[in-house]
C-alpha cells in the first residue's frame, strides 16, 4: 500500500483498489443505484415566488 497522497484521480482510484477487502466493507454496504427522479412541475406557488422578478432585474 502506498503512503503518499494521490495527486491525480487515477492515483486515487489505484490507492482505493489497493485497500484490503476487509477495510472496504461488505458489498451489502454499497449504496443502491438512485431511482428515477420525480418529474418537476411548476404550480401557482412557484409562479408567485417570482411574480415581481422583473422589478429587481
Secondary structure, 3 states (H helix, E strand, C coil): CCCCCCCCHHHHHHHHHCCCHHHHCCHHHCCCCCCCCCCCCCCHHHHHHCCCHHHHC
